[in-house]
Amino acid sequence: MIAKIGRGSNLYGALAYNQLKVQKEEGQVLFTSRMIETAGGTYSTALLARSFEPYLLANRNTEKPVVHISLNPDPRDNVSDEGLIAIAEHYMVEMGYGQQPFAVFKHTDIERAHIHIVTVCVDEEGKKISDKFEKRRSMAVCRELERNYGLMAAVDKEGKGQEKIFNSVDYLGGDVKSQIASVVRHLPKYYQFQTLGEYNALLSLFNITVEKVESQLEGNIRQGLLYIPLNENGEKAGNPLKASLFGKNAGLPALDAHFARCKEAVKENGKKSKLKETIGIAVQSTDNEEDFKRQLIRHGINPVIRRNGAGRIYGITFIDHNSRTVCNGSRLGTEFSANAFNEHWSNKTVASSTEDAASKSKHVQHNYDDLQDEDPHELFNFLPKIREVLYEENFFSLEGFGGLIPGAHGEDYQEDNFAAEMRKKRKRRKNK
């Protein structure tokens, strides 16, 4: 089970978000503790808020007194409502909130039922409840709950995070939105890329592609992005999903800003010269595409090759997991461009597994079927460097765990959008 803890100052917004789920019949008020009760068991946002008023009025100087927690069992767990209530109570007691008023909401808008808890972190005297080592304590409580209630463990025996998180998307596996989200919401934090094409090359390793779209509204051109799952042959295999579903960091403005930052960073860090040297050695020491790929992958570099319908290479991008840099071949130099590789391999013997590449797909060859001793469907089998990158960055540590794992379990990304809309409405009211 995974817990995500959020803090804020807007109690009404946290309650209204959960009540909106109830109104849409996508959730219910599962349980309340130390709060005003109603005869029929129905609540309004205003009524729920009244139970917290004495605590907020007594608040001394805590800037963000509102705590919004989500508890996410593994999708394979089948927990009854009674079990969810017991889990919520146990968690709140162990985290120091047992004597606080709190409301537990069950959400059923996605395949995996999960609960949200709203409370405040100041007591009746207005003193803040300690949040020292909160994430570590939360993880320890989650492990205890897994043992006590027979839940699937979120961490394996070695204490490492679930490998599913940075796996390639399985469009047949269900909840594609969450699968894509667990990738696109985090890649820009760890990899440098300067163009949408380079970003697409990186996404292709996870069976995802992104397309820029334009629309016209009241005479103004608006641009956006669509994320689309791919099948094992690199073909579009599902409905396109708007970038807004995955938060602002997945949208075009944020990516444009990322492109600009990376352009300056690559100029300064000298990583490109090291990458060119490694690729140059691979070119000189191999005479076919298969061996070229093998050698680079052994050095933690993924070459992503794009071909047209006739099988001719029209683009090649290199993903260096050591320096976490993505570069189009042409940006490294003309000797690493698509034309250069077409010439280099034109009179060479190419492995039989790549001879029918043109007929198999006109899209990115991201699955590496030609690597016969590797399983093309398990990214970690032939991309160990990605795992090393994430562990080096504390990505799966206790402190970093809470920020990523909910995405793999189907985190409710509408919450961020709802909060943003609330802020916009308040801003519009102030400007009137």
C-alpha positions in Angstrom: 0.0 0.0 0.0 1.2 3.5 -0.8 0.4 6.7 1.1 0.6 10.2 -0.4 0.5 13.2 2.0 -0.3 16.7 0.8 -0.5 19.9 2.8 -2.2 23.1 2.1 -4.2 26.1 3.5 -7.5 25.6 1.6 -9.7 23.3 3.7 -12.8 24.0 1.6 -10.9 23.1 -1.6 -9.8 19.7 -0.2 -13.3 18.9 1.0 -15.0 20.2 -2.1 -12.8 18.0 -4.3 -13.9 14.9 -2.5 -17.5 15.9 -2.3 -17.5 16.4 -6.0 -16.6 12.7 -6.4 -19.6 11.9 -4.1 -22.0 14.1 -6.1 -20.8 12.3 -9.3 -21.4 9.0 -7.7 -17.7 8.2 -8.0 -17.2 8.2 -4.3 -18.7 8.2 -0.8 -18.1 9.5 2.7 -16.9 6.2 4.1 -16.2 7.2 7.7 -15.8 10.3 10.0 -14.0 10.6 13.3 -14.6 13.3 16.0 -16.8 15.2 13.5 -20.4 16.4 13.4 -22.7 13.5 12.5 -25.9 13.5 10.5 -28.9 11.3 10.9 -29.0 10.2 7.3 -25.2 9.9 6.8 -25.2 12.6 4.1 -22.8 15.6 4.3 -22.3 18.9 2.6 -18.9 20.5 2.2 -20.0 23.3 4.6 -21.1 20.9 7.2 -17.9 18.9 7.0 -15.9 22.1 7.3 -17.6 23.2 10.5 -16.0 20.3 12.4 -12.5 21.8 11.7 -13.3 25.4 12.5 -12.3 25.4 16.2 -8.9 23.9 15.2 -8.3 26.4 12.5 -9.4 29.4 14.6 -7.0 28.2 17.3 -4.1 27.9 14.8 -1.1 29.9 15.9 1.3 30.1 13.0 1.1 27.0 10.9 0.9 28.2 7.3 -0.4 24.9 5.8 -2.7 23.4 8.5 -4.8 21.2 6.1 -3.6 17.6 5.5 -5.0 15.6 2.5 -3.8 12.0 2.5 -4.5 9.3 0.0 -4.1 5.6 0.8 -3.7 3.4 -2.2 -3.8 -0.4 -1.9 -2.3 -2.5 -4.7 -4.8 -3.0 -7.6 -4.7 -6.7 -6.8 -5.9 -6.2 -3.3 -9.6 -6.7 -2.6 -10.4 -4.7 0.5 -13.9 -4.3 2.0 -15.3 -1.0 3.2 -14.9 -2.3 6.8 -11.2 -3.1 6.0 -10.6 0.4 4.5 -12.1 2.0 7.6 -9.9 -0.1 9.9 -6.9 0.8 7.7 -7.7 4.5 7.8 -8.1 4.5 11.6 -4.9 2.5 12.2 -2.9 4.8 9.9 -4.2 8.0 11.5 -3.5 6.8 15.0 0.1 5.8 14.1 0.7 9.1 12.3 -0.4 11.1 15.4 -3.8 12.2 14.1 -5.9 9.8 16.1 -7.4 12.6 18.2 -8.0 14.9 15.3 -11.2 15.3 13.4 -10.9 13.6 10.0 -13.2 12.5 7.1 -12.5 9.4 5.1 -13.7 9.3 1.4 -13.7 6.2 -0.8 -13.1 6.9 -4.4 -14.3 4.5 -7.1 -13.7 6.6 -10.2 -10.9 4.3 -11.3 -10.5 0.5 -11.3 -8.6 0.5 -8.1 -10.7 1.7 -5.1 -8.7 3.9 -2.8 -9.4 6.3 0.1 -8.7 10.0 0.7 -8.5 11.4 4.2 -8.9 15.1 5.1 -7.8 16.4 8.5 -5.8 19.3 10.1 -2.4 19.2 11.7 -3.1 21.6 14.5 -4.6 20.5 17.7 -7.4 22.1 19.8 -4.9 24.5 21.3 -3.6 25.5 17.9 -0.2 23.7 18.3 1.2 22.0 15.2 1.3 18.2 15.3 4.9 17.1 14.6 5.7 16.1 11.0 9.3 15.1 11.6 10.4 12.1 9.5 6.8 12.0 8.2 7.5 10.1 5.0 9.6 7.5 6.7 7.0 7.0 9.4 4.3 6.8 6.8 6.2 4.1 4.9 6.7 2.1 8.1 3.0 2.3 8.9 2.1 1.1 5.4 4.4 -1.9 5.8 2.7 -2.7 9.1 -0.7 -2.4 7.5 0.3 -4.7 4.7 1.3 -7.4 7.2 -1.7 -6.9 9.4 -4.3 -7.0 6.6 -2.6 -9.3 4.1 -2.1 -6.6 1.5 0.3 -6.8 -1.4 3.7 -5.3 -0.5 4.7 -2.1 -2.3 8.4 -2.9 -1.6 10.2 -6.1 -2.4 12.5 -8.0 0.0 15.5 -5.9 -0.9 13.6 -2.7 -0.2 13.5 -1.6 -3.8 10.6 0.1 -5.4 8.3 -1.7 -7.8 9.9 -2.2 -11.2 6.5 -1.7 -12.8 6.8 2.1 -12.4 9.2 2.7 -15.2 8.1 -0.2 -17.4 6.9 0.2 -20.9 3.2 0.9 -21.3 0.9 -2.2 -21.9 -2.1 -0.8 -23.7 -4.0 -4.0 -23.1 -3.2 -4.0 -19.4 -5.8 -1.4 -18.4 -5.6 2.0 -16.8 -3.4 3.3 -19.6 -3.7 6.9 -18.3 -1.9 5.9 -15.1 0.7 3.9 -16.9 1.6 6.8 -19.1 1.4 9.2 -16.2 3.9 7.3 -14.2 6.4 7.9 -17.0 5.7 11.4 -18.4 5.3 13.1 -15.1 8.9 12.3 -14.1 11.1 11.8 -17.2 11.9 15.6 -17.5 13.3 15.6 -14.0 16.0 13.1 -14.9 16.8 13.5 -18.6 17.9 16.3 -20.7 16.4 16.7 -24.2 16.1 19.8 -26.4 13.4 19.0 -28.9 10.0 17.3 -29.1 11.7 14.7 -31.4 14.3 13.8 -28.7 11.5 13.6 -26.1 9.6 11.3 -28.4 12.7 9.1 -28.8 12.9 8.7 -25.0 9.1 8.1 -24.7 9.4 5.4 -27.4 11.3 3.2 -25.0 8.2 3.1 -22.9 5.7 2.5 -25.8 4.5 6.1 -25.8 4.5 8.8 -28.5 3.5 12.4 -28.2 2.1 14.7 -30.9 1.6 18.4 -31.1 -1.9 19.6 -32.1 -3.3 23.0 -32.9 -6.8 24.4 -32.6 -8.4 27.8 -33.2 -10.5 29.5 -30.6 -12.0 32.9 -31.2 -9.4 33.6 -33.8 -6.4 32.6 -31.7 -4.2 29.5 -32.4 -3.9 27.2 -29.4 -1.3 24.5 -29.3 -1.3 21.4 -27.1 0.1 17.9 -26.8 -1.5 14.4 -27.1 0.1 11.3 -25.5 -0.7 8.1 -27.3 0.2 4.5 -26.3 2.0 2.3 -28.8 1.9 -1.5 -29.4 5.0 -3.8 -29.6 5.5 -2.8 -33.2 5.6 1.0 -32.5 2.1 1.5 -33.9 -0.6 3.7 -32.3 -2.7 1.4 -30.2 -5.0 3.4 -28.0 -6.9 6.7 -27.7 -4.9 9.9 -27.4 -4.8 11.5 -24.0 -4.5 15.3 -23.4 -1.4 16.5 -21.7 -3.6 18.3 -19.1 -4.5 14.9 -17.6 -1.0 14.4 -16.4 -0.4 17.8 -14.8 1.3 21.0 -16.1 4.8 19.4 -16.3 3.6 17.2 -19.2 2.3 20.1 -21.2 3.9 22.1 -24.0 4.8 25.3 -22.0 6.6 23.3 -19.4 8.4 21.2 -22.1 9.4 24.3 -24.0 11.0 25.7 -20.8 12.7 22.3 -20.3 14.1 22.4 -23.8 15.6 25.9 -23.2 17.2 24.9 -19.9 18.7 21.7 -21.4 20.2 23.6 -24.3 22.2 25.8 -21.9 23.1 22.9 -19.7 24.4 20.7 -22.5 26.6 23.6 -23.7 28.2 23.9 -20.3 28.7 20.3 -19.1 30.6 18.8 -22.0 28.5 15.6 -22.0 28.1 15.7 -25.7 31.8 15.2 -26.5 31.9 12.1 -24.3 28.8 10.7 -26.1 30.3 11.4 -29.5 33.5 9.6 -28.6 31.6 6.5 -27.4 29.4 6.4 -30.5 32.4 7.0 -32.8 34.2 4.0 -31.3 31.1 1.8 -31.8 30.9 3.0 -35.5 34.5 2.1 -36.2 34.5 -1.3 -34.4 31.2 -2.7 -35.9 30.0 -3.2 -39.4 26.3 -3.9 -38.9 23.4 -2.4 -37.1 22.9 -5.2 -34.6 26.4 -5.2 -33.3 26.3 -1.4 -33.2 23.3 -1.4 -31.0 24.6 -4.1 -28.8 27.9 -2.3 -28.1 26.1 1.0 -27.3 23.6 -0.7 -25.0 26.5 -2.3 -23.1 27.7 1.3 -22.5 24.3 2.5 -21.3 23.3 4.2 -24.6 20.1 3.5 -26.5 20.1 4.3 -30.3 16.6 4.9 -31.4 16.3 4.5 -35.2 13.5 5.7 -37.4 12.9 4.4 -40.9 10.5 5.3 -43.7 8.3 2.8 -45.6 11.2 1.9 -47.9 13.4 0.9 -44.9 15.7 3.9 -45.3 16.9 5.6 -42.0 15.5 9.1 -41.8 16.4 9.8 -38.2 18.6 8.5 -35.3 18.6 9.6 -31.7 21.0 8.5 -28.9 19.8 8.2 -25.3 22.7 8.2 -22.9 21.6 6.9 -19.5 25.0 7.7 -18.0 24.8 11.4 -18.5 21.0 11.3 -18.8 21.2 13.1 -22.1 19.2 12.7 -25.3 20.7 13.9 -28.6 19.7 13.6 -32.2 22.5 12.2 -34.3 22.6 15.3 -36.6 23.1 17.5 -33.6 26.2 15.5 -32.6 27.7 16.0 -36.1 27.1 15.1 -39.7 29.1 11.8 -39.2 26.3 10.7 -36.9 23.4 11.8 -39.1 20.8 9.4 -40.6 22.5 9.7 -44.1 25.8 8.8 -42.6 24.5 5.6 -41.1 22.6 4.7 -44.3 25.9 4.9 -46.2 27.8 3.1 -43.5 25.5 0.1 -43.5 24.4 0.2 -47.1 27.0 -2.4 -48.3 27.2 -4.3 -45.0 25.5 -7.4 -44.0 22.7 -6.6 -41.6 21.3 -9.2 -39.2 18.4 -11.1 -40.5 16.1 -9.9 -37.7 16.3 -6.3 -39.2 15.7 -7.2 -42.8 11.9 -6.9 -42.6 11.9 -3.8 -40.5 10.2 -1.7 -43.2 7.3 -4.1 -43.5 6.9 -4.5 -39.7 6.5 -0.8 -38.9 6.9 2.7 -40.3 7.4 3.9 -36.8 10.1 4.0 -34.2 11.8 0.7 -33.7 11.8 0.9 -29.9 11.4 -2.7 -29.0 14.7 -4.0 -30.3 13.5 -7.4 -31.7 16.9 -7.9 -33.1 18.4 -8.3 -29.6 17.7 -12.0 -29.5 19.1 -12.7 -26.1 17.1 -9.9 -24.6 13.4 -9.8 -23.7 12.0 -6.8 -25.7 9.0 -6.5 -23.5 11.0 -5.9 -20.2 12.7 -2.6 -20.3 14.9 -3.3 -17.3 16.4 -6.5 -18.8 18.3 -4.5 -21.4 18.3 -1.0 -19.9 19.8 -1.5 -16.4 21.2 2.0 -16.6 17.7 3.5 -16.1 17.4 1.7 -12.8 20.8 2.9 -11.8 19.9 6.5 -12.6 16.7 6.3 -10.5 18.4 4.7 -7.5 21.3 7.2 -7.6 18.7 10.0 -7.5 17.0 8.5 -4.4 14.0 7.9 -6.7 13.0 4.7 -4.9 14.1 5.7 -1.4 11.7 6.3 1.5 11.9 10.1 0.9 11.3 9.8 -2.9 8.9 6.9 -2.8 5.7 8.8 -2.1 6.1 11.2 -5.0 6.2 8.5 -7.7 4.5 5.3 -6.7 0.9 6.6 -6.7 1.2 7.1 -10.4 1.8 3.4 -10.9 -1.2 2.6 -8.7 -3.5 4.9 -10.6 -3.2 8.2 -8.8 -6.1 10.6 -9.3 -4.5 13.3 -11.4 -7.8 15.3 -11.5 -6.9 16.5 -8.0 -4.2 18.8 -9.2 -6.4 20.1 -12.0 -9.3 20.7 -9.5 -6.9 22.7 -7.2 -5.7 24.8 -10.1 -9.3 25.6 -11.1 -10.1 26.7 -7.6 -7.1 29.0 -7.6 -8.2 30.5 -10.9 -11.7 31.2 -9.6 -10.4 32.9 -6.5 -8.1 35.0 -8.6 -10.9 36.0 -10.9 -13.1 37.0 -7.9 -10.2 39.2 -6.5 -9.8 41.0 -9.9 -13.5 41.9 -10.1 
